[in-house]
Amino acid sequence: MAIRHTASNRSLNGASLPNRKSASTAANTSIHSSGVDDEKAIPLNSFKQEKLAAGIRAADKYNYREAIKQFALIKPDTTTSLYLAGCSRLELQHYAQSQEAVVDFTKCLELLSEDEQPPFALELWYKRALAYHNIGKYDEAIADYTEYINRCKSLREPYHKGLIARGLTYQVMYDLDIALKDINEANTLTYNKNPYYLCCRASVYTSKNEIDKAVADLERASNVGCYHDVEGLFQRGIVLAELNRHNAALEDLQKALTLSSKPSQQADICFRCGLSEYVLNNKEQAFQWLSRATSLHPYHAQAYYHFGIIQTEKEQYKDALKTLNRAHDLSPQQSDILFQRAIINEHLGKLNDAANDRKHGIKLNMTDFAIITMLANRIKTLRKEIKHTDSSSPRSYLELAIAYDGLLTRKKNLTTKLEFYREAIFAYGTTIETDTKYLYPQARALLALCYQKMNDLVVAHEVHFEFYNVLSKYKGAVYHWKTYLLDVKDKMESGKIEPHLDQNAISQLIHMETNRRKQNIDEETLQNDIEDHYKNQLIFYEQLRIDLSNILAAIAVLNLDRDNIINNVEDTSYKVSKIVQLLSEDKTSISDIESMLNSDDNVNTKVLRKTDYNIIKMKLKSIGNVGNMTDQLDVAQLVARHLCTRYRSQLLCLKHNNDNIVNNEPTVNQPSGSSWLCCSSGSRVFSPKEPISSSYENDTFKKIVTFAIAFTIKTLNSETVKVSSNEKSSRRDALATTLVLIICRAHLDTDTSLFSSFRLKNVFLPIDSTVLSKILKDSQQTIPDENTLPIEWNLYDLFRAPGIYYHSDGDIGKIRYYGSDSSMMPDIYGYRLGTREEVHVFKKLHQENK
C-alpha cells in the first residue's frame, strides 16, 4: 500500500505547531499565550508550565522529538499537552508518529468539556483529519474535515482551509469531481487570489487530464504573487512536474527552496527536485538532491525509497538494502518499498527474504486504496505515453480503459463512478476503433461487462453480440481471446488481482468462452448436415438465438428501477428496446407485435414514462430471474438448438425467399389427403415476376423467427407462462423448456383466409417440393403426385405440430391433433403444447369418433 505524504498535504501542516518563525493564525497565537483555559490555575513556575515552555522551545528549533518528550512528561494529560504533542508528531511526517498523533488528538477531544473550548478546539478536528490522511484512513479524514468545516460555519469562522484539505484528500482517493467542487469553493472564498489554492486546483485539473484549465490556473497563480509565496511556488513546481515540464518545475522548486526556512519543507522540495532530475535522466543530480533531502529530514521515507532505487541502479546493493530498510521502517505500509527491496535481496542471493517481501507487498496491494493509488498512477503514465506517441496504440488505450474500469469497480460515490464510467467507455471504444488487426478482442467483452456494471443492459447486450461476431469472423481473434483468458486464469490462481474484474466478472468471461464453443459446435453440426442443402437450420438457429436473447435481455431491463428502464431504451431503436415497449404496453396482437419488431422507429418514450412498472414486474414474476447477458445467451442457444432439431424436417423443405410466388394469384386447393395439410393452404403459380420489395416479406426465416418471438411476447403479456419448478432441473433448463413449449404452440387466433390481399405475402412460406417429396418418402408416407404437392405453407401454422402434449386437470399425456393429416406421425413431426381448452375439445372429439 503506497501511503505517500504528499507535499500538498504536508503544506497544510505548516501552522500545526506554534512557531515564531512562521506567520501565526488566530488559533496559534492563543496557544503561545499563558491564557489557555486548562492552564489558568497553574502557577507560572509550575512543572507543567515549565515542560510546556521547554516543548515549545524545542519545536521552535525543529527538534520535534524533544518537544514530544517534554509534552509527554506532563501528567495527567492536559488538552494543551496532547494537542501540542500531536502537532509535533505530525511535523515528523512518520507513519507511526501519525498514528500516535491520532491517539493524542482523540484523547484531547475526549478531555474537552462542553464548557471548555480552548482556542485550538476547532484546529483539533483539522489536525486529526490530517493525521488520518497521513496513515491512509481517508474516510475518517473526510469525516473530520467535514466536522471542522461545519463547526467553522456555525461559528462564522473562515473554513476555506478545510475545503482545500478535504479536496486534496478526495484527490488522493481519486474522487476528482468532488475534489474539484471543494477546491473551487475554497478559491471562491479567497477571491481566486491564493496562489497555493489555485495551484491545488491546477493539480486536480491535471489529474482529470484537463490540461488547458490546469495551465490557466498556474498562470493565475503567477499573477497573484506565486513567486513570493513558498507554498504556492512549491505546489506550482509539483504541478509542472505532473505536466512533464520538469525544467520549469526545477526553476520553481529551487526558488521555493530559497524562500523556505523549515527543514521538513526544504526536504520535501529537495525530494521533488530529485524526482525531476531523475526523469530528465540526470541521475547524479537526482542522487545529490535525494541525499540532501534525507540530511534535512531523517524521516523522509520517500526520499530514502528513491535514493535506494538509484543505489540499486549503481549496483550498490548492500547500501541500497540499508537505505530501503530505513524507508520501510518509516513507511511500513508502502508496497513499492517491499517490491524494490525484494529485487535487491535477489541480487544478494537472499531468496527467502525476497519471497517474503513480495508476499507482504502483494498483501498490502489487496487494499482498495492501494489499488486506487496504483490505478491512478497507471492512468497518469498511460496518458503521457499516449500523448507522446506518434501513433495511438490500441494496447495503451486498452490498459487505460482497464485502469478506469478498475476505479469504477472500487468507487462507491455515484458521481465519481459516472466520471470513471465515461472515461472507461471512451477508452474501450478507442481501443476497438484502433485495433484494426483484432489483436485485442477482449476489449469488446470487457466493454460489455463495463456497461453491465452500470445497468446499461441494452448496450451491453448489443456489444456482447458484437464480440461473438468478431470471434466468428476473424479466426486470429480467437487465438488472442484464448490467450487473454489463460492469462486471467493464471493470475486468478496465483492470487494476483485484476482491479477491473471481480470473481463474478471472471466467471462471466469464462462463460462467454463456453457459449462461444457451444455456438461453434451447434453451427458445425448444422453446417455439416448433408441433407440441408440450403443450410436452413443454420440460418434459423442464428436468427432465433439472437432474437430469443433479445427477449430475455428485455425482461432483465424491466426488472430494473423505473429510471434505469427509461435510460436504457430512451431514443433507441434496438430490438431489445422495442420488446421492452411491447411488454410494457401489454400488446397481444401478433400482427401489431410483428409490425413493431420490424420497424426502424425509436421506442415511444412518452408511453414508457407513463407505465406502471410494478405491474409489469408482477406480470413477469413467473419468469423469474433471467440471469446476466451470458446466462441469457446460454438459454437462447439451448432453445434455438432444440427447435432446430424438433423442426428439422420442416426447415429442410423451406426456400430462403418467395420471389417465385405471385401473391395475388388465386389458390389452387389441394386434396384433403395432402401431407402437412396443417401448414398448407394450397398451391400457387411459379413465376419470376413481381418480386417482393420488402426484405421482411421476402425473407422466409426472418418471418418465421419474428412470428415465434411475437407469439412469445403475446404469451408473456397474456400472463399464461409458468417456469417449471422441478427440483431436478436447473434454472437454465427450466427456462429453456418453457420457451420451447411456448414457441411449439405458436399460432394465430385470426383465420388467415380473412386477411386482405396485401397481407397474404407475409403469410406464406415457399417450400421446395423436391425436398418435401424425399422427406415424405423417407418417412414411409404415401407420396402424392409431385405436381400436386404444395409449394408453400402457412407461416402461422408452421409450429403447430401434428401431436399435442398436454397438462390438463392433473392429466398428463400426448394426443394426436384431431384433423391433422393421418400420414403425419407425431413421433416424427413432434408435439406442441396444447391449451386446456384444446385438450378438452380434442378429447371430446376423439370420444365422439370412437
N, C-alpha and C positions, 0 to 999 in steps of 0.2 A: 504494500500500500504506500503510495507516494504522497506522504503528507509534507507539503512544502510550505515553509513560512515565507510567503512571497513578499517582495519589497513593498507591494501595495498595502498589505496588511500590517507590515512592520511599521510603516509610517503612521498608521493610525495610533500606535502606541507611543508616539513622540511625547505626549504630555501625560504619560501614565504615572510618572512619579514626580513629586515636587522637585524642580530643577532650576536653580538660579541662572543657569546658562541658556535656558530656553524661554520663549515667551510664555507667560502664565495665563491660565484660564481662570475663570471665576472659581471653579472648583479647586484648582491647585493653590490659589492664593490663600484660601481659608485653611488648608491643611498645614501650611507653613506657620500659621499663627498659633499662639498658645490657647486660642479660644475654641478648640474643638470640644464638642459637647461632653464626651465621656472623659475628658481630661481636666475639666474645670476645677474639680475639687482636689487635684493633685498638686502638691507644692512644687515650686519651680526647681528645687534641688532634690526632688524625689528620684528614686531609682528608675521608675518608669519614664519620667521626663528625660532623664539622662540617656537612657537607651534609645528613646525616640530620636533625640538630637544626634546621637552617635550614628544611628542608622541613616538619617538624612544626610549627615556629612559624608558618609561612605558612598551613598548614592550620587551625591554631587560630584564625587571623584570617579564615578562609573564603576565603583567596586561593589557590585550588586550582591555578590555572595557574602561579603562582610555586612552589608546592610541587612540581608535576610537573617544573618546570625544575631545581630543586635536586636532586631524586632522580635525574634523568637524567644529572647530572654525575658520578655515582658510576660509575666504570668500573674493572674489568669489573663487569657487573651482579651484584648480590647478591640473595639471596632476599628480604631485607628491603626493599631499594630498589625492587625490582619489585613487591612486594606493596603497599607504600605508594603507589607511583605509580599502580597500578591502582585502588586505593581512591579516590585523588584524582580520577582520571578519571571514576569513577562519580558522584562528587559534582557534576560539571559537568552531568550529565544531557544530554549531547550525543551524537548518533548516532556521529559519527566518534570521539569520545573513548571511547565504549563499545567500539567496535571495537578501539581501541588497548588498552583495559583487558583484553580477551580475550587479546591478544598478550602483555601483561605477565604475567598470571596463568598462562598456558600456559608461558612461559619459566621462571617461578618453580617450577612443578611439575616441569619438566624438570631444574632445578638441584638439587632436593631429592634427597638420597640416602636409602636405607632407614634408615640410622642417624641421619640428620639430620631431626628433626621439631621445628621451631620451634613456639612457642605458637600461631601463626596457621595451622598446617598444615591444620587442619580448615576454617578460615574460607576458605581458598583455593578449595575446591570450591563453597562457598556464594557467594562473590563472583564467581567466573567464571560460575556459573549466572545470577546477577543481570545480569551484563554480556551474556550470551547473550540473556536475556529482553529487555533494552533494545534490541537490534538485531533482534528478531523471530525469532531462532533458537530456537524454543520446544522443539523436540525435544532439542536439545543442552542447553538449560536444565533440562529434566526429568531428563535423564541425570545432570547434575552435582548437582542437588538430591538425587536418589536416592543418589548416591555419598556425599554429605555425611551423609544420614540413616543409611545403613548403617554408615559409619565411626563416627558418634556412638554408635550402638547397640553396636558392638563394644567401644568404649572406655567404655561406660556413661555417656556424656555426654548432657545434655539435647538433644533433637532436634526439639522442637515448632516451633522457628523454621523449620526446613527443611520441615516439613509444611505450615505456613502458606504459605511461599513457593511450594512446589510446587503447593499447592491453588490459589493465585491465578493461577499460570501456566496450570493446567488451565482455570480460569475464563475467562481471555483466549482460550484455544483453544476455548472453549465445550464442553468436556467436563465438564459440570456435575455429573453424578453422581460422577465420580471426584474432582472438586474438593471436593465436599461430604464425601466419605469422608476425605480428608486433613485438612480443616479441622475436622471432627468429632473426629478423633483428637487434633489439637492442643489443642482445647478440653477434651477429657477429661483429657489430660496436665496441663493447668493448672487442673483442677477447675472449669472454666467461670467462672473469676474474672479472666480477662484481657479487659478491655473492647475492646481492639483486635481480638483474635481473635473475640470474639462479634460485633462489627460486620462483620468479614470474612465470617462465616457468614451474617449477615443479607444481605450483598450477593449471595451465591450464591443464597440463597432468593429474592431479588428477581429475579435472572436466570431462575430456574425458575418465576417467577410464583406462588410460594407466599408470598403477602403476609402472611398471619397469622403464619407462622413467622418471617418477617423482622422484623415489628413486635415479636414476643415477644423476639427476641434483642436488639433495640435497647433494650427495657425492661430486660432483664437487664444489659446493659452499663451502663445508667444506675445500676442498683442496686449495681454493684461498683466505683464510682468513676470512671466515664467522664468526668465533668465536671472531673476533676483530672488527666486523662491526655491529653496533646496528641495522641498518635497515635490513641487511641480516639475522642476527640471529633471529630477531623478525619475519621476514617473514618465516624463516625456521621452527620456532615453530608453526606458523599458519598452514603450510602445513602438519607437522607431526600430528597435531590435526585432520586435514581433513582426514588423513590416519588412524585415530583412534589409533594412537600411543601417547596417552596422557601423559604417564610418561616421555617419551623422549621429548615431547613438553614442559612440565613443566621445564625440565632442561634448554632447550634453552631460554625459556621465562624469567626465573629467572636470567640467565646470562645476557640477554639483558637488564634487569631492572637495573643491576649494571652498565651497560655502558651508560645508558641514563641519560641526565641531564635536559630533558624537561618535565615539569609536564603533559602536554597533552599526550605526548607519553608514559610516565610512567603509566598514567591512562589506556591507551589502552592495555599496557602489563598486568597490573593487571586484567583488564577485561577478557583478554584471559586466564589468569591463573584460574580465577574464573570459566570460562566455562569448562575447562578441569577437574578441581576438581569436578565440578557438574556431569560431565559424569562418572567420576570414583566413584560417589556416596559418595564423601567426602563433604557432604552438609555444614558442619560447616566451613571447609576451604574455600569453594566457597563463603560462606556468608562474610567471612573476606576479601577475595580478592575484591569482588564487593564493599564492604563498603569502602575499601581503594581507589578504582577507583573513586568513587563519591567524596571522600575527595580531591583527587588530581585534579580532573576536575569536577566542579559542573554542567557542561553542557553535560555530557556523557549520552545521552538518553538510549543507550543500557544497560549500567551498571545499571541504575535505573530500567529498564524493568525487567532484570533478577533478580535483588535484590528483586523486588516486587513479582516475582514468588516464590522465596524461602520463603518470608514472608507469602505468601498465603499457602504454604505447612505447615508452622508452625502454621497456623490458626490465624495469626496476621492480621486479615482482615482490621482493621482500619488503621494500619500502612502501610499495603500493598496498600490501596486505596490512601493514601497520596503520596506514592512512585510512583505509576502508574500515578497519576495526574501530577506529575512532569515530568515523562517520556513523557506523551502525550503533555505537553506544549513545551517540547524540540523537539519532533518529531511528529507533528500533522498528518502527512501523513502515519504513520505506523499502519496498521490494527491490527497487533498482539497485540499491547498495548491495543487497544479498546476491543478486544475479551477477553483478560485477565482481564481487568477492569470490563467487564460485569459479569464474574464469581464471582468476589469479591462483586459486587453490589447485586447479587442474594443471596450470603451468608449474606449480611447485610440487606436483605429484601427490597432493593431499586429496585424493579422490573421494574419500568418505565425507570430508568436510565440504567439498564441492557439492556432493549429492544432497547433504543436509541443508546447505544454503539454498539450493534450488527448490527443494521440497518446502522449506519455510517461505520462500518467496512466492511460490505458487499459491500457498495457503493464504498469504496476505492479499494476493491479487484476486481472491474469490469475493472480496467485499465489494459492495455496489460502488462505493466511492472510488476504490482503486480502479475498477473497470471504467467508471466515468472519466477519471483522470487520464487513463490510458487512451480511451477513445478520443477525448478532446485533443490530446497531443497528436494523435494519429491524424485527425482531421486537419490540424494546422500543417503538419508535414505534407500531407497529400495535396492540400491547396497550393502550397509553394511549388510542389513538384508539377502539378498541372499548369500552374501559371508560367513556369519557366521551361516547359517542354514544348517544342515546336508543334508536334503532332499529338493530339489528345489520345491517350491510351485507354482502351476500354477497361483494362485491368485496374488502372488508377481510379477511374470512376466507380468501378465495382467495389473496390476497397473503401472508397469514400461513402458509397451507399450503405455498405455493411456497418461502417462506423456510426453513421446517423441512425441506422436501424437499431443498433445496439443501445444507443442513447434513448431512443424511443421506447425500447423494451423496458428500460430501467427507470424511466421517469413516471411520476405519479400525477404531477400537475398537468391539467388538460392543455393549458396554453402552451406549455413547454413541449408537450407531446406533439401537438399540432405543428409546431415550428420544425421539429426534427422529422416529423412525418413528411412534410412538404419537401424538405431537403433530401430525404431518403428516396422518395418517389422520383424526384428530378434526377438524382444521380443514377438510379437504376435505369430510368428511361434513356439517359445519355449513354449508359453502358450498352444498352440494346441497339441504339442507333449507330454507335461507332463500331460495334462488333460485327463487321461485315463478313468475317470468316467463321462466325458461330463457334468461337472458342470458349465462350462463357454462357452456355445455355442455362446455367443455374441462376443467372440474373432474372430470368422470367419467373422461375419457380419462387425465388426469394421475393420478387416484386409482388407476386400473388399472395404470399404469406404476409407481406407488409400491409397490403390493402386489407386483408382479413383481420389483422390486429386491430384496425381502427373501424371495423364493421362496415367497410365499403365492399360489401359482399358481391354486388353485381359486377363491378370492375374486376374484382379478384377472380370471379368465375370466368370472365372473358379472357383474362391474362393466363389463367390456368389452362384453358384450351389452346391458347396460342403456343404455350410451352410444349404441349404434346405435338402440335402440328410441326413445330421446328424440329423436334426429335424424329418425327416420322419422315420429314422431307430431307433432312441433312444427316446422313449416317455418321459423318465425322463428329457431329454434335453429341451423338450418343456416347462416343468414347470419352469426350471431355466431361459429360454429365456423370458417367460411371466413376471416372477418376475423382471428381469432386466428392461424390458420395462416399467413396472409400476413405478419402481424407477426413471427412466429417466423422465417420465411424471410428477411425483410428484415434482422432482427438478425443472423442467421447470415451472410448475405452481406456485411454491413458490419463483421463481426468482433466485434460485441457479444456478450457471453456471457449465457447463461441458466443461472444456477447450478444449477438443478434438472434441466437437460437436457444430456446428452452427445450426441455425434453419433448414437449408436445410438438413443437415445430420440427424437430429432428425426426420424430415418428411420422409426421406428415410427408417429409421429403422421402423417407423410405417407402411410404405408402404410394407416393407418386411413381416411384420406380416399379413397384409391384403392379400398379394399374397399367403402366406402360407395357410391361411384359404380358399381362393378360390380354391387353388390346392387340399386341403383336401376334400372340397365339391364335386369338379369335380371327384376326384378319388373314393370317396364313392359312388357317383351316378353311375359311370361306373362299379364299382365293384359289385354293387347290382343289376345290370341288369340281371335278371334270364335267359333271352333268350341268353345272351352272354356267352356260356359255356366255351369258351377258353379265356375269358377276352381280346378279341382282341381290343376293343375300348380303354381299359386302356393302353395297350401296345402302340397303335398308338398315343394316346394322349401324353403319357410321352415322346416318341421319337420326335414327331413333335414339342412339346413345347420347347424342348431343342434346336433343330436344327433351328427353326424359330428365337429364341432369338440369336442364333449364327449369323444369317444374320443381324439382327438389330445391334448387337454389332460390326460387321464388318463395317457397314455403319457409326456408331459412330466413329470408329477408322479412317476411311477415311475422316472424317470431321476435323481431327487434322492437324497440320502442317506436312510438309514432314518428318522432323527428328523424330517427335513423332510417325508417322506411322511406320517408319522403326524400331525404337526402340521397338515398341510393338510386331512386328511379326518376327524380325530377329532371325534366328536359332531356330525357334519353329515349332511344327507340330500340334498345336491346330487347331481345326476345324475353329475357327474364323479367324485364320491366313491364312488358305487356301482360305477361302471365300474372304478375302482381296485381295489375289493374283488373284483369278479368276475375281473379279470385276475390278482389275487394268489391267488385260490382255484382257478385253472385250471378254471373252470366250462365245460362243453361241452354241457350240456343246454339246448336252445333254450327250452324251457318254463320251466326254472328261471331262466334269464337274464332272460326276459321278465317273469317274476313279480317279480324283484328290481328291475328297472328301473322297474316301475310301482308299487312300494310307497312308502309315505311314511316308512318306518322309517329310523333313523340307521344308519350303517355299523357293522359289528361290529368294534370296536376290538381286542378280545381276539384275534380272528383275525389282524388286521393286525400286531399286535405279535409274533406267532409266525412270521410269514412270513420266508422266506429271500429277501431282495430281490436278492441276487446272481443267484439262479436266474431270477428274473423278468426281470432286466436282460438275461441271456443269451437268454431267450426272445424278448424284444423287439428284440434286436440287429439282426435282419434288417430291421426297420422303420427303424432308424437315427434320426437327429436330425429331430424333427418341427418344429423352429423355435420361435419365440416365439408369443404368442397371436394376433398379426396374421397371421403365416405360417400358423398352423393354420386360421384362418377363411378365408384365401385358398384353401387346398386344399379345405376343406369346401364352399365356394361353387362351386368348379370342378366337384367331383364331383356336387353336387346339381343343378347346371345340366345337366350331361351326362346324368344319369339322367332328368331331365325330358324331354329330347329323345328319349332312347332308348326310354322307355316312354310316350311321349305318347299313343299310341292307347289303351293300356290305362287310363291315368289319366283320359282323357276320358270313359270309359264308367262310371266309378265314381260311386256316390252317397255323400254325406257320412256317412250313418248307416244302420243297418239296422233302423229302427223298424218297417218294414213286413214284416219277416221273422219268422215264428213258428218259433223254433229247435227246437221239439220235434215239428214236423210231419215226416212221412216224406218222403224224397226221391223225386221222380219222375225216373226215368232218362231221359236224352236219347239220341237216336240217335247212333251212333258217328261219324256224319259231321258232327256239330255243330262249328261253328267254335270255336276256342280251347278245345278239349277239355282241353288241358293244364292249364288253370286252372279248369275247370268240374267240379263233382261232382253236377250235376243241378239240377232246378228245385225251387223251394219255393213255398208258397202265400202270396199277398199278403194281409196282414191288418193292420189298425190296432191290434190288440190286443197285450197283453203287451209293452210297450216294455222295452228293456234298461235296467237300472238303472245299471250301471257306465259311467262316461264312457269308459273304455278299450274296453270291449266294444262300445260304441255309436259309436265314433269310427273311421271307416274308415282315415283317414290316420295316425292315431296307431298303429293296429295294424300298418300296412304299414311305417312307419318303425321302430317298435320291433323288428319282425322283422328288418329289414335290419341294425340295429345289433346285435341279439342274434347274428345269424349272423356278423357281422364279429368280435365278441368271441370267439365259438366258434372261428373260424378262427385268430385270434391265439393263443388258448390251445392250439390243435392244432399250433402251430408249423409251419404249411404256407404261410406268407406269405414272399414274397421280392420286394423292391422292385427294379425294373429298374435295371441299372447302365449303361444305354445312354448313351454319352457325348454323344449328340446331344440328349438330353432333360435338362431342368433337374430339380433335385431335387424341386421342387414338382410338375412334370408327371408325374414317375415315381411319386411317392407317390399322386397323384390317380388315375393309371391303375390302380395296384394296388388301390385302394379300389373303383373302378368295377368291376373284374373280380371282386373278392370278392363284391360285392352282386349282380352279374349271375348268379352261380351259387348264390345263396341258396336253400336247400331244407331240408326236414325229413326226417331219415332214417326217422322213425317213420311208419307208414301211418296217415293221419288217420281212416280208416274204423274204426280200432280205438279211437278216442277215446270216452270216456264222454259221455253226452248233455250234461252240464253244460259240457264243454269245447267243444262244437260252435259255440256262439255266438261264440267267439273266432276260429274258423277261416274263416268265410265273409265275403266282401266283396260288398255289394249292388251291382248294376250297373243301368244304365238301358238297357233293351232297345232303345229308340228310337235312342239314340246308337250302340249297338253295330251295329244294322242299317245305319245310314248309313255307318259306317266299313267294314263288310264290303262294302257296295255300291261305295264309292269305291275299294276295293282289288280290285274285279272278281272277288270270290269269289262262289260260289253261295250265295244267301241262302235259308235255310230259312223255313218259316212263322214269322212273328214270335211266334206263340203258343208255339212250341216252343223259342224262344231261351232260354238260361239267364238267370236273374235274379241269379245270384251266382257268384263264382269262389272257388276255394280260395286262401286267403292264402298258404299255403306253396308254392304253385306259381306265384305271380304273376310272380316274377323269372326263371322257367325259360323263357327264350325258345326258339322252335322250332329255332333253329340252335345249333350248338356250335362255339366257337372253341377250338382245342386246340394244345398244345405238348407233344408226347409222343415221347420217344426221338429227339429231333432232327428230328422230322417236324412241320412247322407247316402248319396248314390249317383249313378250315371244312367241317363236315359237317352234314347235316340231323339233327335229333333224331329217332331212329327211334321210330316210334309216334305222333308228333305229327300233328295234323290236316294232311292233304296240301294243304288250301286255304290254310294259313298259310305265307306266303313269308318265309323268314328275312331276305331283303333289306329287307322292310318291318318285320317284327316283331323283328328283331335276333338276335344270337348271345350266348350266355352262355359263360363259361369252363368247360370240362369238366375232370374229373379224368382222370388217366392211365387208371384202371380203366374209366371210362365210355367213353373213346375206344377202348380195346381191344375192349370189348363191342360198341359200335356198329359198329366196322369189321368185326368178325366177323359180326354180323347182316346188314350190308349185303352181305357176300360170299355169305352163305347165300341171300339173297333175289334174287341176280342170276340 
